[in-house]
Amino acid sequence: MAIVELQEDLYRTIQVNGSVLSLQEYDSKLLCVDSTYSLHVFSKELMLEQTTQLAKDAAQPHRYSNAYSASPFGLVCVPIMETKEGIVLRVGETIKPVGTIDDHEADVESSAFSFDGRYYATGGQDGRIFLYDTRHLSVIGSLIPRADYISSLRFSFDSELLACAGYDKTVVVFDMVQNKTRCTIKTPDVVEKVAFCDNAQKLFMILRNGASMLYDLVNRELLSTENLFAAWPSSLAISPDERFAIVGVRGDSLYIVNALNNSKIMEIKIHASGTNRIFFNKDWLFIGTIDGNILVIEYQKGQQELEEAVKKKDYKTARNMIENNVFLTIHPLMKVFDEDWPDILQKAIALLNAQKVEEAVELVQPFIYDQEKAREFDFYLAQQGAVRDFNKCVENKEYAKAYDMTLTVKFLVNTATFMTLENAWSRAFAQAKRLLEDNPLLNVRKAESILKPFDSGVKREIIGKLLKNHQVFSQAEELIKNKNFKGYFSLINQHSFLRDTDLYKKVYLLGERNMTEVFKLEQEGRLEKAEEIAHFLQIFPSFKRAATERIIILQQKRFLLAAIESHNIERAYAIVEEYRALRSMPQFKEFMKDFEVVFEKAKDAALNGRPKTVMLTFGPYMSIAFWVDRIASLFKVAYIHEIENKIPEGNINWRVTLKRFIDRFGRDPMLEALMEQHHLEEELKAIEEEGSFIGYRTAKLVEEIVIFYVEKE
C-alpha cells in the first residue's frame, strides 16, 4: 500500500476561525460552520462573501463534533452546546433563523440533512433521534430512544434510508419510505461515521478503534471488518460514483479505500493536525481540518489526459497521470483497470510461462497499486517453478503427469498450457470414441492405446467408462443433436461420469448464456420472453432453482405492472409487500409518488392537530399494510398537536387520553417533551402502562386522541 505526499500544485487553502464542523455546497456557493459558531459563505470562485457569528458566549463544541450540518438547499443546523437547543438558518441574500431545535433532553450530538432536501435529523446525548420536515421545519417523527449518545447520522443518496450510529456500539438503518427499521448492526466499537455506497446496497462504517466495516444491506450480512487506519478515523466521504471512500483521521493522513470490498488503496500525507469534514462537489474535494483550514483539492486535474490514455489502452501513461494526481485513482475512468485486469493477468501469466519475468512485471506495473491485484500477480510469480514443470510435461506429451500436477497446484487449470492439454485430451477422446463406435471388439486395443498417455488420477475413471460404455457417450451426443435436453439430463442421472465430458461443459455454458439472457431481457422489460427462456432452463438441473425463482419474480413483475396500470393500489402494494425486491422497479417508484402527494396533504392536517382530516385524506391507503408504519408516524404527530391544541381548553381526562396514546405509540419522546413543556409530567407518571412503540399495529388508529371529562358541545 503506497504512502504518498499530497502534491502542492493540487490544492489551495482557505482559512476560517475554528475547527471545520460542516461543509456543504448550495447554489454554487460553499457553506462552512466552524467551532466558533461562525457561518461562512464562499462564492463559486471560493471568495468569502459573508460571515455571521451565530452565538458569541456559548460553550464551544468539540473540535471533532458531528452535531453541525447543512443542506444542499440552503438550510443549516447549528446546535448550541450546553443548552439542549439549536437553531436552523436559511442562507440567501442574508442569513436568517427560520426554526429552532428544542426537543432533546440533552445536547445534540449529531445531525444530517437528506440529499433531496426534504428532511433533517438530529441525534442527542439523550439517545433520542428526531426527524424534521424542512418545509414546515417541524418534528414529523422520532426513532425508538437508545441507551447512549447518538454518534453519527447519515442519509442515503436517494434519501430513502437513514443510518443512525450510537455509543451503544449499534447502527440502526431506518427506512424513511416505510418509517420502520430496516436492520440493526452490532459493532465492536463506537462507529464514528457512516456512509451508504453501491446504490444504497452497502453501508461503510469507520470505527474509533481504527477499523472499517462493510455491511450488505440487501442480504443483511457483514461482508468485511478490516483494521485499516493507524489513528482514530474522524471523517468520511464517498466518491461521486460510490466506489471509493475517503477517510480522514485524527492525524496527518487521508486514506483512499475501495468501498466495495473494504480494502485500503493509498495513504496520503496532508500535514494537518486532523480532519473533521470531507466533501465532494463536481470540481473540488474539500478537506476541513481542526486547525481551521479547508484544503481545496483539484481532484480531477489531468482528467482529459487520463481519458485519452485510457481510450488508447495506454496503461503506463494513465498510471503516470495518477502519479501526478493521486486522486485520479478514484476517477470513474479508472474502472478500466478493473475491467481489463483479468486479460492483463492472463497475458502476464503467459509471459511467466515463457520465462519472460521482466516483461510480465512491466506489463502489470500500472495495475499493482491495488493491493488485491498485486497479491494476485505475486502468487503466480511465486509459482514459476511449478508452471515451468507443467509446461515441460505438456510439451513432452507427459499428459498423465501434467494432469496429476493440477491436483496439487490448483491454479494450473487457469493457464494457457492447460487449455493445450485439454485440447489434446479432447482430440484423443473423440478419436477413441469413433473407433469404439465403428467396431468395439476390433478397435478396443487401439482406443486403449490412444487414451493411455492420459491415464491419470484426473482422467482414469472417464477412460474406463468410455471403454466399457461407449454407446452411452454416443447416445448423449444424439440427444443433444436432437435438442432433447430432458432426455440428456435423465441419461446423466443414470451415468454421472458424463459430467466429465466436453459435451457436458458445452451444455452447461449454454445454460449460463441463457441465464444471462434472462436477466438481460428482464432489464429491457421483455418479461414474457425472459419467462419463456427461464421455463426452458428448468430442465437444466444446475439452473432449475435459479430459473424457478426468476419465473416467480417475472410473473409477479407482470402482475405488479398490471395492478399499477389499473391503479389497483391494494393489489400492487400486496405484491411488493410479499416480494420486496420489486420495490426497486422504476414503475413502482413512480407509482409511490401518488402516495407521497397524499402524504404531503395529510401532513398539513397533522401539523395542525387534525387527525380526523388525516384519516380522510389517506382514504384507501389506510388499509394498505405497506404504508401502515408511515401513516402511523403522521398520526402520532397529529395526536401530539391535537393534545397541544386542546390543553388550553382544560377538563381533559388525562388518564384515558394518555393511555390511548401510549397503547398506540408507547412513551414516545415527542409526548414526553410536550408534557414537560406544559408542566404535566405528573399526569404522565401516573400512567403505569409502558405501551409499545408499534402498538398501532394492533390498536386501531382513531379520529381523535383527546378525551374530555365532559362532552364538548
Protein Blocks (a to p, Z undefined) as FASTA:
>chain_A
ZZddddfklpccdddfbdcfbdcdeehiacdddfkopacdddfkopafbdcdfbfkbccd
dfkbckbccdfeopacdddehklpacdddddfbccdfbdcfkbfbdcfbdcddfklpacc
dddfkopacdddfklopafbdcdddfbdcfbdcddfklpaccdddfkopacdddfklopa
fbdcddfbdcfbdcdeehhlaccdddfkopacdddfklopafbdcdfbfbdcfbdcddfk
lpaccdddddjbdcdddfklopafbdcdehiabdfbdcddfkbccdddfkopacdddfkg
oklmmmmmmmnopaklmmmmmmmmmklmmgmklmmmmmmmmmmmmmmmmmmmnopaklmm
mmmmmmmmpmklmmmmmmmmmmmmmmmmmmmmmmnopaklmmmmmmmmmmlmmpmklmmm
mmmmmmmmmmmmmmmmmommlmmmmmmmmmmmmmcfklmmmmmmmmmmmmmmmmmmmmmm
nopaklmmmmmmmmmmlmmpmklmmmmmmmmmmmmmmmmmmmnopamlmmmmmmmmmmpm
klmmmmmmmmmmmmmmmmmmmmmmnopaklmmmmmmmmmmlmmpmklmmmmmmmmmmmmm
mmmmmmnopaklmmmmnmmmmmmmklmmmmmmmmmmmmmmmmmmmmmngoiafklmmmmm
mmmnopafklmmmmmmnopmmmmmmpmbgbjfklmmmmccdfbfbdcfbdcZZ
